[in-house]
Amino acid sequence: MKPYLLIVWHLYYPKGGTDDWVATFATHAEAKAEGEKLTSQQPDPLRVTSGEDYQVVDLRDWTGGE
């Protein structure tokens, strides 16, 4: 299982449900790198950013798994 879930733009223009989920990754560093890559390609120049454009969630915190 790849335990790190990347969620992008969940605070701005959310799509709702699980549509903001991008993918899961084997390491936190991989998920963070992908989040930084995706958020650097801003589709709307008027969009305000706050440094919270993406979130990496460790799914093991939710499932109690290792």
PDBQT receptor file of N, H, CA, C and O in Angstrom, charges set to zero:
ATOM      1  N   MET A   1       0.840  -1.191   0.000  1.00  0.00    +0.000 N 
ATOM      2  CA  MET A   1       0.000   0.000   0.000  1.00  0.00    +0.000 C 
ATOM      3  C   MET A   1       0.875   1.241   0.000  1.00  0.00    +0.000 C 
ATOM      4  O   MET A   1       1.863   1.310   0.732  1.00  0.00    +0.000 OA
ATOM      5  N   LYS A   2       0.521   2.206  -0.806  1.00  0.00    +0.000 N 
ATOM      6  H   LYS A   2      -0.281   2.150  -1.401  1.00  0.00    +0.000 HD
ATOM      7  CA  LYS A   2       1.191   3.503  -0.805  1.00  0.00    +0.000 C 
ATOM      8  C   LYS A   2       0.416   4.387   0.170  1.00  0.00    +0.000 C 
ATOM      9  O   LYS A   2      -0.703   4.803  -0.131  1.00  0.00    +0.000 OA
ATOM     10  N   PRO A   3       1.000   4.678   1.338  1.00  0.00    +0.000 N 
ATOM     11  CA  PRO A   3       0.213   5.277   2.408  1.00  0.00    +0.000 C 
ATOM     12  C   PRO A   3       0.036   6.796   2.369  1.00  0.00    +0.000 C 
ATOM     13  O   PRO A   3      -0.712   7.340   3.181  1.00  0.00    +0.000 OA
ATOM     14  N   TYR A   4       0.705   7.493   1.447  1.00  0.00    +0.000 N 
ATOM     15  H   TYR A   4       1.313   7.050   0.787  1.00  0.00    +0.000 HD
ATOM     16  CA  TYR A   4       0.631   8.955   1.455  1.00  0.00    +0.000 C 
ATOM     17  C   TYR A   4      -0.291   9.458   0.352  1.00  0.00    +0.000 C 
ATOM     18  O   TYR A   4       0.001   9.296  -0.833  1.00  0.00    +0.000 OA
ATOM     19  N   LEU A   5      -1.402  10.066   0.745  1.00  0.00    +0.000 N 
ATOM     20  H   LEU A   5      -1.640  10.198   1.708  1.00  0.00    +0.000 HD
ATOM     21  CA  LEU A   5      -2.404  10.577  -0.179  1.00  0.00    +0.000 C 
ATOM     22  C   LEU A   5      -2.153  12.058  -0.415  1.00  0.00    +0.000 C 
ATOM     23  O   LEU A   5      -2.011  12.831   0.533  1.00  0.00    +0.000 OA
ATOM     24  N   LEU A   6      -2.098  12.452  -1.691  1.00  0.00    +0.000 N 
ATOM     25  H   LEU A   6      -2.213  11.825  -2.461  1.00  0.00    +0.000 HD
ATOM     26  CA  LEU A   6      -1.933  13.855  -2.053  1.00  0.00    +0.000 C 
ATOM     27  C   LEU A   6      -3.296  14.434  -2.422  1.00  0.00    +0.000 C 
ATOM     28  O   LEU A   6      -4.008  13.903  -3.274  1.00  0.00    +0.000 OA
ATOM     29  N   ILE A   7      -3.639  15.539  -1.756  1.00  0.00    +0.000 N 
ATOM     30  H   ILE A   7      -3.060  15.970  -1.064  1.00  0.00    +0.000 HD
ATOM     31  CA  ILE A   7      -4.874  16.267  -2.035  1.00  0.00    +0.000 C 
ATOM     32  C   ILE A   7      -4.460  17.662  -2.493  1.00  0.00    +0.000 C 
ATOM     33  O   ILE A   7      -3.718  18.351  -1.792  1.00  0.00    +0.000 OA
ATOM     34  N   VAL A   8      -4.934  18.079  -3.660  1.00  0.00    +0.000 N 
ATOM     35  H   VAL A   8      -5.537  17.519  -4.229  1.00  0.00    +0.000 HD
ATOM     36  CA  VAL A   8      -4.512  19.365  -4.222  1.00  0.00    +0.000 C 
ATOM     37  C   VAL A   8      -5.696  20.312  -4.333  1.00  0.00    +0.000 C 
ATOM     38  O   VAL A   8      -6.790  19.918  -4.737  1.00  0.00    +0.000 OA
ATOM     39  N   TRP A   9      -5.459  21.571  -3.966  1.00  0.00    +0.000 N 
ATOM     40  H   TRP A   9      -4.570  21.891  -3.638  1.00  0.00    +0.000 HD
ATOM     41  CA  TRP A   9      -6.426  22.668  -4.065  1.00  0.00    +0.000 C 
ATOM     42  C   TRP A   9      -7.724  22.378  -3.347  1.00  0.00    +0.000 C 
ATOM     43  O   TRP A   9      -8.802  22.765  -3.798  1.00  0.00    +0.000 OA
ATOM     44  N   HIS A  10      -7.609  21.696  -2.230  1.00  0.00    +0.000 N 
ATOM     45  H   HIS A  10      -6.733  21.382  -1.864  1.00  0.00    +0.000 HD
ATOM     46  CA  HIS A  10      -8.802  21.357  -1.468  1.00  0.00    +0.000 C 
ATOM     47  C   HIS A  10      -9.412  22.560  -0.755  1.00  0.00    +0.000 C 
ATOM     48  O   HIS A  10     -10.583  22.521  -0.377  1.00  0.00    +0.000 OA
ATOM     49  N   LEU A  11      -8.638  23.628  -0.565  1.00  0.00    +0.000 N 
ATOM     50  H   LEU A  11      -7.687  23.660  -0.871  1.00  0.00    +0.000 HD
ATOM     51  CA  LEU A  11      -9.166  24.807   0.117  1.00  0.00    +0.000 C 
ATOM     52  C   LEU A  11      -9.654  25.878  -0.864  1.00  0.00    +0.000 C 
ATOM     53  O   LEU A  11     -10.403  26.772  -0.472  1.00  0.00    +0.000 OA
ATOM     54  N   TYR A  12      -9.249  25.802  -2.109  1.00  0.00    +0.000 N 
ATOM     55  H   TYR A  12      -8.640  25.075  -2.428  1.00  0.00    +0.000 HD
ATOM     56  CA  TYR A  12      -9.631  26.791  -3.117  1.00  0.00    +0.000 C 
ATOM     57  C   TYR A  12     -10.308  26.075  -4.267  1.00  0.00    +0.000 C 
ATOM     58  O   TYR A  12      -9.754  25.144  -4.851  1.00  0.00    +0.000 OA
ATOM     59  N   TYR A  13     -11.495  26.513  -4.579  1.00  0.00    +0.000 N 
ATOM     60  H   TYR A  13     -11.945  27.270  -4.104  1.00  0.00    +0.000 HD
ATOM     61  CA  TYR A  13     -12.250  25.939  -5.676  1.00  0.00    +0.000 C 
ATOM     62  C   TYR A  13     -12.341  24.425  -5.565  1.00  0.00    +0.000 C 
ATOM     63  O   TYR A  13     -12.061  23.725  -6.538  1.00  0.00    +0.000 OA
ATOM     64  N   PRO A  14     -12.723  23.903  -4.410  1.00  0.00    +0.000 N 
ATOM     65  CA  PRO A  14     -12.798  22.452  -4.263  1.00  0.00    +0.000 C 
ATOM     66  C   PRO A  14     -13.828  21.851  -5.197  1.00  0.00    +0.000 C 
ATOM     67  O   PRO A  14     -14.880  22.439  -5.452  1.00  0.00    +0.000 OA
ATOM     68  N   LYS A  15     -13.516  20.700  -5.692  1.00  0.00    +0.000 N 
ATOM     69  H   LYS A  15     -12.662  20.223  -5.485  1.00  0.00    +0.000 HD
ATOM     70  CA  LYS A  15     -14.426  19.984  -6.586  1.00  0.00    +0.000 C 
ATOM     71  C   LYS A  15     -15.466  19.207  -5.781  1.00  0.00    +0.000 C 
ATOM     72  O   LYS A  15     -16.542  18.881  -6.283  1.00  0.00    +0.000 OA
ATOM     73  N   GLY A  16     -15.138  18.926  -4.563  1.00  0.00    +0.000 N 
ATOM     74  H   GLY A  16     -14.264  19.190  -4.155  1.00  0.00    +0.000 HD
ATOM     75  CA  GLY A  16     -16.064  18.184  -3.727  1.00  0.00    +0.000 C 
ATOM     76  C   GLY A  16     -15.787  16.701  -3.742  1.00  0.00    +0.000 C 
ATOM     77  O   GLY A  16     -15.226  16.167  -4.699  1.00  0.00    +0.000 OA
ATOM     78  N   GLY A  17     -16.182  16.048  -2.683  1.00  0.00    +0.000 N 
ATOM     79  H   GLY A  17     -16.638  16.481  -1.906  1.00  0.00    +0.000 HD
ATOM     80  CA  GLY A  17     -15.969  14.601  -2.596  1.00  0.00    +0.000 C 
ATOM     81  C   GLY A  17     -14.498  14.246  -2.683  1.00  0.00    +0.000 C 
ATOM     82  O   GLY A  17     -13.652  14.885  -2.057  1.00  0.00    +0.000 OA
ATOM     83  N   THR A  18     -14.206  13.226  -3.461  1.00  0.00    +0.000 N 
ATOM     84  H   THR A  18     -14.893  12.707  -3.970  1.00  0.00    +0.000 HD
ATOM     85  CA  THR A  18     -12.819  12.770  -3.581  1.00  0.00    +0.000 C 
ATOM     86  C   THR A  18     -12.144  13.288  -4.847  1.00  0.00    +0.000 C 
ATOM     87  O   THR A  18     -11.047  12.843  -5.185  1.00  0.00    +0.000 OA
ATOM     88  N   ASP A  19     -12.781  14.221  -5.550  1.00  0.00    +0.000 N 
ATOM     89  H   ASP A  19     -13.672  14.583  -5.275  1.00  0.00    +0.000 HD
ATOM     90  CA  ASP A  19     -12.221  14.718  -6.799  1.00  0.00    +0.000 C 
ATOM     91  C   ASP A  19     -10.918  15.498  -6.628  1.00  0.00    +0.000 C 
ATOM     92  O   ASP A  19     -10.176  15.664  -7.597  1.00  0.00    +0.000 OA
ATOM     93  N   ASP A  20     -10.628  15.974  -5.435  1.00  0.00    +0.000 N 
ATOM     94  H   ASP A  20     -11.231  15.840  -4.649  1.00  0.00    +0.000 HD
ATOM     95  CA  ASP A  20      -9.383  16.693  -5.189  1.00  0.00    +0.000 C 
ATOM     96  C   ASP A  20      -8.229  15.754  -4.832  1.00  0.00    +0.000 C 
ATOM     97  O   ASP A  20      -7.092  16.196  -4.667  1.00  0.00    +0.000 OA
ATOM     98  N   TRP A  21      -8.520  14.482  -4.717  1.00  0.00    +0.000 N 
ATOM     99  H   TRP A  21      -9.443  14.123  -4.851  1.00  0.00    +0.000 HD
ATOM    100  CA  TRP A  21      -7.475  13.499  -4.439  1.00  0.00    +0.000 C 
ATOM    101  C   TRP A  21      -6.705  13.254  -5.725  1.00  0.00    +0.000 C 
ATOM    102  O   TRP A  21      -7.305  13.028  -6.775  1.00  0.00    +0.000 OA
ATOM    103  N   VAL A  22      -5.382  13.297  -5.651  1.00  0.00    +0.000 N 
ATOM    104  H   VAL A  22      -4.894  13.481  -4.798  1.00  0.00    +0.000 HD
ATOM    105  CA  VAL A  22      -4.549  13.135  -6.845  1.00  0.00    +0.000 C 
ATOM    106  C   VAL A  22      -4.085  11.696  -6.992  1.00  0.00    +0.000 C 
ATOM    107  O   VAL A  22      -4.374  11.045  -7.996  1.00  0.00    +0.000 OA
ATOM    108  N   ALA A  23      -3.367  11.201  -5.995  1.00  0.00    +0.000 N 
ATOM    109  H   ALA A  23      -3.133  11.730  -5.179  1.00  0.00    +0.000 HD
ATOM    110  CA  ALA A  23      -2.797   9.857  -6.053  1.00  0.00    +0.000 C 
ATOM    111  C   ALA A  23      -2.222   9.526  -4.692  1.00  0.00    +0.000 C 
ATOM    112  O   ALA A  23      -2.163  10.374  -3.802  1.00  0.00    +0.000 OA
ATOM    113  N   THR A  24      -1.796   8.274  -4.542  1.00  0.00    +0.000 N 
ATOM    114  H   THR A  24      -1.844   7.585  -5.265  1.00  0.00    +0.000 HD
ATOM    115  CA  THR A  24      -1.073   7.873  -3.341  1.00  0.00    +0.000 C 
ATOM    116  C   THR A  24       0.373   7.617  -3.726  1.00  0.00    +0.000 C 
ATOM    117  O   THR A  24       0.681   7.297  -4.874  1.00  0.00    +0.000 OA
ATOM    118  N   PHE A  25       1.258   7.765  -2.742  1.00  0.00    +0.000 N 
ATOM    119  H   PHE A  25       1.008   8.026  -1.810  1.00  0.00    +0.000 HD
ATOM    120  CA  PHE A  25       2.689   7.658  -2.971  1.00  0.00    +0.000 C 
ATOM    121  C   PHE A  25       3.330   6.819  -1.872  1.00  0.00    +0.000 C 
ATOM    122  O   PHE A  25       2.803   6.710  -0.765  1.00  0.00    +0.000 OA
ATOM    123  N   ALA A  26       4.465   6.236  -2.196  1.00  0.00    +0.000 N 
ATOM    124  H   ALA A  26       4.893   6.325  -3.096  1.00  0.00    +0.000 HD
ATOM    125  CA  ALA A  26       5.179   5.382  -1.244  1.00  0.00    +0.000 C 
ATOM    126  C   ALA A  26       5.834   6.191  -0.132  1.00  0.00    +0.000 C 
ATOM    127  O   ALA A  26       5.950   5.711   0.995  1.00  0.00    +0.000 OA
ATOM    128  N   THR A  27       6.264   7.416  -0.436  1.00  0.00    +0.000 N 
ATOM    129  H   THR A  27       6.170   7.807  -1.352  1.00  0.00    +0.000 HD
ATOM    130  CA  THR A  27       6.931   8.238   0.576  1.00  0.00    +0.000 C 
ATOM    131  C   THR A  27       6.299   9.620   0.645  1.00  0.00    +0.000 C 
ATOM    132  O   THR A  27       5.691  10.094  -0.314  1.00  0.00    +0.000 OA
ATOM    133  N   HIS A  28       6.455  10.251   1.797  1.00  0.00    +0.000 N 
ATOM    134  H   HIS A  28       6.949   9.866   2.577  1.00  0.00    +0.000 HD
ATOM    135  CA  HIS A  28       5.976  11.616   1.998  1.00  0.00    +0.000 C 
ATOM    136  C   HIS A  28       6.689  12.559   1.029  1.00  0.00    +0.000 C 
ATOM    137  O   HIS A  28       6.069  13.467   0.476  1.00  0.00    +0.000 OA
ATOM    138  N   ALA A  29       7.982  12.346   0.826  1.00  0.00    +0.000 N 
ATOM    139  H   ALA A  29       8.485  11.608   1.276  1.00  0.00    +0.000 HD
ATOM    140  CA  ALA A  29       8.769  13.216  -0.061  1.00  0.00    +0.000 C 
ATOM    141  C   ALA A  29       8.255  13.172  -1.500  1.00  0.00    +0.000 C 
ATOM    142  O   ALA A  29       8.207  14.202  -2.171  1.00  0.00    +0.000 OA
ATOM    143  N   GLU A  30       7.872  11.993  -1.973  1.00  0.00    +0.000 N 
ATOM    144  H   GLU A  30       7.911  11.155  -1.428  1.00  0.00    +0.000 HD
ATOM    145  CA  GLU A  30       7.327  11.873  -3.340  1.00  0.00    +0.000 C 
ATOM    146  C   GLU A  30       6.006  12.630  -3.463  1.00  0.00    +0.000 C 
ATOM    147  O   GLU A  30       5.777  13.329  -4.450  1.00  0.00    +0.000 OA
ATOM    148  N   ALA A  31       5.152  12.489  -2.475  1.00  0.00    +0.000 N 
ATOM    149  H   ALA A  31       5.338  11.921  -1.674  1.00  0.00    +0.000 HD
ATOM    150  CA  ALA A  31       3.860  13.173  -2.500  1.00  0.00    +0.000 C 
ATOM    151  C   ALA A  31       4.049  14.684  -2.436  1.00  0.00    +0.000 C 
ATOM    152  O   ALA A  31       3.374  15.426  -3.149  1.00  0.00    +0.000 OA
ATOM    153  N   LYS A  32       4.959  15.137  -1.590  1.00  0.00    +0.000 N 
ATOM    154  H   LYS A  32       5.508  14.533  -1.011  1.00  0.00    +0.000 HD
ATOM    155  CA  LYS A  32       5.223  16.566  -1.455  1.00  0.00    +0.000 C 
ATOM    156  C   LYS A  32       5.782  17.140  -2.752  1.00  0.00    +0.000 C 
ATOM    157  O   LYS A  32       5.377  18.224  -3.171  1.00  0.00    +0.000 OA
ATOM    158  N   ALA A  33       6.698  16.432  -3.386  1.00  0.00    +0.000 N 
ATOM    159  H   ALA A  33       7.027  15.551  -3.045  1.00  0.00    +0.000 HD
ATOM    160  CA  ALA A  33       7.284  16.896  -4.650  1.00  0.00    +0.000 C 
ATOM    161  C   ALA A  33       6.215  17.026  -5.726  1.00  0.00    +0.000 C 
ATOM    162  O   ALA A  33       6.213  17.999  -6.481  1.00  0.00    +0.000 OA
ATOM    163  N   GLU A  34       5.314  16.066  -5.805  1.00  0.00    +0.000 N 
ATOM    164  H   GLU A  34       5.316  15.276  -5.192  1.00  0.00    +0.000 HD
ATOM    165  CA  GLU A  34       4.230  16.122  -6.794  1.00  0.00    +0.000 C 
ATOM    166  C   GLU A  34       3.282  17.270  -6.480  1.00  0.00    +0.000 C 
ATOM    167  O   GLU A  34       2.816  17.953  -7.391  1.00  0.00    +0.000 OA
ATOM    168  N   GLY A  35       2.993  17.488  -5.206  1.00  0.00    +0.000 N 
ATOM    169  H   GLY A  35       3.372  16.933  -4.466  1.00  0.00    +0.000 HD
ATOM    170  CA  GLY A  35       2.132  18.602  -4.808  1.00  0.00    +0.000 C 
ATOM    171  C   GLY A  35       2.738  19.938  -5.180  1.00  0.00    +0.000 C 
ATOM    172  O   GLY A  35       2.037  20.825  -5.667  1.00  0.00    +0.000 OA
ATOM    173  N   GLU A  36       4.037  20.091  -4.957  1.00  0.00    +0.000 N 
ATOM    174  H   GLU A  36       4.606  19.370  -4.561  1.00  0.00    +0.000 HD
ATOM    175  CA  GLU A  36       4.717  21.337  -5.320  1.00  0.00    +0.000 C 
ATOM    176  C   GLU A  36       4.740  21.525  -6.830  1.00  0.00    +0.000 C 
ATOM    177  O   GLU A  36       4.584  22.642  -7.322  1.00  0.00    +0.000 OA
ATOM    178  N   LYS A  37       4.934  20.438  -7.562  1.00  0.00    +0.000 N 
ATOM    179  H   LYS A  37       5.061  19.531  -7.162  1.00  0.00    +0.000 HD
ATOM    180  CA  LYS A  37       4.936  20.512  -9.030  1.00  0.00    +0.000 C 
ATOM    181  C   LYS A  37       3.566  20.948  -9.550  1.00  0.00    +0.000 C 
ATOM    182  O   LYS A  37       3.471  21.848 -10.385  1.00  0.00    +0.000 OA
ATOM    183  N   LEU A  38       2.518  20.313  -9.058  1.00  0.00    +0.000 N 
ATOM    184  H   LEU A  38       2.596  19.582  -8.380  1.00  0.00    +0.000 HD
ATOM    185  CA  LEU A  38       1.172  20.624  -9.529  1.00  0.00    +0.000 C 
ATOM    186  C   LEU A  38       0.747  22.041  -9.165  1.00  0.00    +0.000 C 
ATOM    187  O   LEU A  38       0.132  22.728  -9.981  1.00  0.00    +0.000 OA
ATOM    188  N   THR A  39       1.065  22.485  -7.958  1.00  0.00    +0.000 N 
ATOM    189  H   THR A  39       1.564  21.926  -7.295  1.00  0.00    +0.000 HD
ATOM    190  CA  THR A  39       0.623  23.812  -7.538  1.00  0.00    +0.000 C 
ATOM    191  C   THR A  39       1.467  24.922  -8.149  1.00  0.00    +0.000 C 
ATOM    192  O   THR A  39       1.055  26.082  -8.132  1.00  0.00    +0.000 OA
ATOM    193  N   SER A  40       2.632  24.595  -8.686  1.00  0.00    +0.000 N 
ATOM    194  H   SER A  40       2.967  23.653  -8.700  1.00  0.00    +0.000 HD
ATOM    195  CA  SER A  40       3.430  25.621  -9.365  1.00  0.00    +0.000 C 
ATOM    196  C   SER A  40       2.870  25.909 -10.757  1.00  0.00    +0.000 C 
ATOM    197  O   SER A  40       3.211  26.922 -11.366  1.00  0.00    +0.000 OA
ATOM    198  N   GLN A  41       2.023  25.031 -11.255  1.00  0.00    +0.000 N 
ATOM    199  H   GLN A  41       1.745  24.208 -10.760  1.00  0.00    +0.000 HD
ATOM    200  CA  GLN A  41       1.385  25.190 -12.560  1.00  0.00    +0.000 C 
ATOM    201  C   GLN A  41      -0.025  25.733 -12.349  1.00  0.00    +0.000 C 
ATOM    202  O   GLN A  41      -1.006  25.055 -12.655  1.00  0.00    +0.000 OA
ATOM    203  N   GLN A  42      -0.125  26.940 -11.834  1.00  0.00    +0.000 N 
ATOM    204  H   GLN A  42       0.671  27.491 -11.586  1.00  0.00    +0.000 HD
ATOM    205  CA  GLN A  42      -1.428  27.488 -11.463  1.00  0.00    +0.000 C 
ATOM    206  C   GLN A  42      -2.267  27.769 -12.701  1.00  0.00    +0.000 C 
ATOM    207  O   GLN A  42      -1.829  28.509 -13.581  1.00  0.00    +0.000 OA
ATOM    208  N   PRO A  43      -3.449  27.202 -12.787  1.00  0.00    +0.000 N 
ATOM    209  CA  PRO A  43      -4.297  27.394 -13.954  1.00  0.00    +0.000 C 
ATOM    210  C   PRO A  43      -4.969  28.764 -14.026  1.00  0.00    +0.000 C 
ATOM    211  O   PRO A  43      -5.378  29.188 -15.108  1.00  0.00    +0.000 OA
ATOM    212  N   ASP A  44      -5.089  29.456 -12.911  1.00  0.00    +0.000 N 
ATOM    213  H   ASP A  44      -4.757  29.112 -12.033  1.00  0.00    +0.000 HD
ATOM    214  CA  ASP A  44      -5.798  30.736 -12.872  1.00  0.00    +0.000 C 
ATOM    215  C   ASP A  44      -4.898  31.794 -12.255  1.00  0.00    +0.000 C 
ATOM    216  O   ASP A  44      -4.627  31.731 -11.056  1.00  0.00    +0.000 OA
ATOM    217  N   PRO A  45      -4.421  32.773 -13.039  1.00  0.00    +0.000 N 
ATOM    218  CA  PRO A  45      -3.502  33.782 -12.493  1.00  0.00    +0.000 C 
ATOM    219  C   PRO A  45      -4.132  34.664 -11.428  1.00  0.00    +0.000 C 
ATOM    220  O   PRO A  45      -3.417  35.330 -10.679  1.00  0.00    +0.000 OA
ATOM    221  N   LEU A  46      -5.457  34.683 -11.345  1.00  0.00    +0.000 N 
ATOM    222  H   LEU A  46      -6.039  34.143 -11.954  1.00  0.00    +0.000 HD
ATOM    223  CA  LEU A  46      -6.137  35.491 -10.332  1.00  0.00    +0.000 C 
ATOM    224  C   LEU A  46      -6.337  34.742  -9.025  1.00  0.00    +0.000 C 
ATOM    225  O   LEU A  46      -6.791  35.313  -8.034  1.00  0.00    +0.000 OA
ATOM    226  N   ARG A  47      -6.001  33.479  -9.031  1.00  0.00    +0.000 N 
ATOM    227  H   ARG A  47      -5.633  33.015  -9.836  1.00  0.00    +0.000 HD
ATOM    228  CA  ARG A  47      -6.199  32.648  -7.852  1.00  0.00    +0.000 C 
ATOM    229  C   ARG A  47      -5.227  33.050  -6.744  1.00  0.00    +0.000 C 
ATOM    230  O   ARG A  47      -4.027  33.194  -6.978  1.00  0.00    +0.000 OA
ATOM    231  N   VAL A  48      -5.749  33.226  -5.565  1.00  0.00    +0.000 N 
ATOM    232  H   VAL A  48      -6.724  33.109  -5.375  1.00  0.00    +0.000 HD
ATOM    233  CA  VAL A  48      -4.928  33.586  -4.413  1.00  0.00    +0.000 C 
ATOM    234  C   VAL A  48      -4.408  32.312  -3.771  1.00  0.00    +0.000 C 
ATOM    235  O   VAL A  48      -5.162  31.362  -3.561  1.00  0.00    +0.000 OA
ATOM    236  N   THR A  49      -3.124  32.293  -3.462  1.00  0.00    +0.000 N 
ATOM    237  H   THR A  49      -2.512  33.065  -3.633  1.00  0.00    +0.000 HD
ATOM    238  CA  THR A  49      -2.561  31.114  -2.800  1.00  0.00    +0.000 C 
ATOM    239  C   THR A  49      -2.170  31.471  -1.375  1.00  0.00    +0.000 C 
ATOM    240  O   THR A  49      -1.923  32.635  -1.058  1.00  0.00    +0.000 OA
ATOM    241  N   SER A  50      -2.120  30.480  -0.541  1.00  0.00    +0.000 N 
ATOM    242  H   SER A  50      -2.321  29.535  -0.799  1.00  0.00    +0.000 HD
ATOM    243  CA  SER A  50      -1.794  30.714   0.867  1.00  0.00    +0.000 C 
ATOM    244  C   SER A  50      -0.712  29.776   1.365  1.00  0.00    +0.000 C 
ATOM    245  O   SER A  50      -0.402  29.763   2.556  1.00  0.00    +0.000 OA
ATOM    246  N   GLY A  51      -0.132  28.989   0.463  1.00  0.00    +0.000 N 
ATOM    247  H   GLY A  51      -0.384  29.000  -0.505  1.00  0.00    +0.000 HD
ATOM    248  CA  GLY A  51       0.828  27.995   0.907  1.00  0.00    +0.000 C 
ATOM    249  C   GLY A  51       0.151  26.708   1.335  1.00  0.00    +0.000 C 
ATOM    250  O   GLY A  51       0.821  25.760   1.745  1.00  0.00    +0.000 OA
ATOM    251  N   GLU A  52      -1.168  26.662   1.243  1.00  0.00    +0.000 N 
ATOM    252  H   GLU A  52      -1.713  27.432   0.909  1.00  0.00    +0.000 HD
ATOM    253  CA  GLU A  52      -1.932  25.471   1.613  1.00  0.00    +0.000 C 
ATOM    254  C   GLU A  52      -2.648  24.904   0.398  1.00  0.00    +0.000 C 
ATOM    255  O   GLU A  52      -3.790  24.454   0.494  1.00  0.00    +0.000 OA
ATOM    256  N   ASP A  53      -1.978  24.928  -0.739  1.00  0.00    +0.000 N 
ATOM    257  H   ASP A  53      -1.051  25.293  -0.818  1.00  0.00    +0.000 HD
ATOM    258  CA  ASP A  53      -2.598  24.449  -1.969  1.00  0.00    +0.000 C 
ATOM    259  C   ASP A  53      -2.644  22.937  -2.052  1.00  0.00    +0.000 C 
ATOM    260  O   ASP A  53      -3.402  22.379  -2.845  1.00  0.00    +0.000 OA
ATOM    261  N   TYR A  54      -1.847  22.277  -1.249  1.00  0.00    +0.000 N 
ATOM    262  H   TYR A  54      -1.231  22.730  -0.605  1.00  0.00    +0.000 HD
ATOM    263  CA  TYR A  54      -1.894  20.819  -1.254  1.00  0.00    +0.000 C 
ATOM    264  C   TYR A  54      -1.674  20.316   0.149  1.00  0.00    +0.000 C 
ATOM    265  O   TYR A  54      -1.138  21.011   1.012  1.00  0.00    +0.000 OA
ATOM    266  N   GLN A  55      -2.106  19.087   0.350  1.00  0.00    +0.000 N 
ATOM    267  H   GLN A  55      -2.541  18.523  -0.351  1.00  0.00    +0.000 HD
ATOM    268  CA  GLN A  55      -1.957  18.449   1.655  1.00  0.00    +0.000 C 
ATOM    269  C   GLN A  55      -1.550  17.006   1.428  1.00  0.00    +0.000 C 
ATOM    270  O   GLN A  55      -2.074  16.332   0.541  1.00  0.00    +0.000 OA
ATOM    271  N   VAL A  56      -0.619  16.543   2.229  1.00  0.00    +0.000 N 
ATOM    272  H   VAL A  56      -0.193  17.091   2.949  1.00  0.00    +0.000 HD
ATOM    273  CA  VAL A  56      -0.217  15.138   2.190  1.00  0.00    +0.000 C 
ATOM    274  C   VAL A  56      -0.761  14.485   3.455  1.00  0.00    +0.000 C 
ATOM    275  O   VAL A  56      -0.464  14.912   4.571  1.00  0.00    +0.000 OA
ATOM    276  N   VAL A  57      -1.564  13.443   3.259  1.00  0.00    +0.000 N 
ATOM    277  H   VAL A  57      -1.806  13.097   2.352  1.00  0.00    +0.000 HD
ATOM    278  CA  VAL A  57      -2.202  12.748   4.376  1.00  0.00    +0.000 C 
ATOM    279  C   VAL A  57      -1.595  11.349   4.493  1.00  0.00    +0.000 C 
ATOM    280  O   VAL A  57      -1.509  10.612   3.511  1.00  0.00    +0.000 OA
ATOM    281  N   ASP A  58      -1.182  11.002   5.698  1.00  0.00    +0.000 N 
ATOM    282  H   ASP A  58      -1.252  11.601   6.496  1.00  0.00    +0.000 HD
ATOM    283  CA  ASP A  58      -0.688   9.642   5.953  1.00  0.00    +0.000 C 
ATOM    284  C   ASP A  58      -1.911   8.787   6.269  1.00  0.00    +0.000 C 
ATOM    285  O   ASP A  58      -2.501   8.900   7.343  1.00  0.00    +0.000 OA
ATOM    286  N   LEU A  59      -2.278   7.942   5.328  1.00  0.00    +0.000 N 
ATOM    287  H   LEU A  59      -1.798   7.851   4.456  1.00  0.00    +0.000 HD
ATOM    288  CA  LEU A  59      -3.496   7.132   5.481  1.00  0.00    +0.000 C 
ATOM    289  C   LEU A  59      -3.412   6.159   6.650  1.00  0.00    +0.000 C 
ATOM    290  O   LEU A  59      -4.438   5.686   7.138  1.00  0.00    +0.000 OA
ATOM    291  N   ARG A  60      -2.209   5.859   7.098  1.00  0.00    +0.000 N 
ATOM    292  H   ARG A  60      -1.375   6.243   6.701  1.00  0.00    +0.000 HD
ATOM    293  CA  ARG A  60      -2.069   4.956   8.245  1.00  0.00    +0.000 C 
ATOM    294  C   ARG A  60      -2.647   5.578   9.510  1.00  0.00    +0.000 C 
ATOM    295  O   ARG A  60      -3.038   4.863  10.432  1.00  0.00    +0.000 OA
ATOM    296  N   ASP A  61      -2.703   6.917   9.557  1.00  0.00    +0.000 N 
ATOM    297  H   ASP A  61      -2.386   7.499   8.808  1.00  0.00    +0.000 HD
ATOM    298  CA  ASP A  61      -3.329   7.581  10.697  1.00  0.00    +0.000 C 
ATOM    299  C   ASP A  61      -4.822   7.289  10.747  1.00  0.00    +0.000 C 
ATOM    300  O   ASP A  61      -5.415   7.286  11.826  1.00  0.00    +0.000 OA
ATOM    301  N   TRP A  62      -5.432   7.046   9.599  1.00  0.00    +0.000 N 
ATOM    302  H   TRP A  62      -4.950   7.049   8.723  1.00  0.00    +0.000 HD
ATOM    303  CA  TRP A  62      -6.856   6.773   9.507  1.00  0.00    +0.000 C 
ATOM    304  C   TRP A  62      -7.167   5.291   9.663  1.00  0.00    +0.000 C 
ATOM    305  O   TRP A  62      -8.212   4.918  10.197  1.00  0.00    +0.000 OA
ATOM    306  N   THR A  63      -6.259   4.459   9.196  1.00  0.00    +0.000 N 
ATOM    307  H   THR A  63      -5.410   4.763   8.763  1.00  0.00    +0.000 HD
ATOM    308  CA  THR A  63      -6.556   3.024   9.187  1.00  0.00    +0.000 C 
ATOM    309  C   THR A  63      -5.953   2.272  10.364  1.00  0.00    +0.000 C 
ATOM    310  O   THR A  63      -6.330   1.133  10.640  1.00  0.00    +0.000 OA
ATOM    311  N   GLY A  64      -5.011   2.911  11.060  1.00  0.00    +0.000 N 
ATOM    312  H   GLY A  64      -4.704   3.836  10.836  1.00  0.00    +0.000 HD
ATOM    313  CA  GLY A  64      -4.336   2.248  12.165  1.00  0.00    +0.000 C 
ATOM    314  C   GLY A  64      -3.319   1.225  11.674  1.00  0.00    +0.000 C 
ATOM    315  O   GLY A  64      -2.817   0.416  12.455  1.00  0.00    +0.000 OA
ATOM    316  N   GLY A  65      -3.016   1.261  10.381  1.00  0.00    +0.000 N 
ATOM    317  H   GLY A  65      -3.423   1.918   9.746  1.00  0.00    +0.000 HD
ATOM    318  CA  GLY A  65      -2.061   0.303   9.788  1.00  0.00    +0.000 C 
ATOM    319  C   GLY A  65      -0.638   0.773   9.888  1.00  0.00    +0.000 C 
ATOM    320  O   GLY A  65      -0.348   1.879  10.343  1.00  0.00    +0.000 OA
ATOM    321  N   GLU A  66       0.231  -0.089   9.457  1.00  0.00    +0.000 N 
ATOM    322  H   GLU A  66      -0.004  -0.988   9.088  1.00  0.00    +0.000 HD
ATOM    323  CA  GLU A  66       1.666   0.233   9.487  1.00  0.00    +0.000 C 
ATOM    324  C   GLU A  66       2.181   0.440   8.098  1.00  0.00    +0.000 C 
ATOM    325  O   GLU A  66       3.366   0.720   7.914  1.00  0.00    +0.000 OA
TER     326      GLU A  66
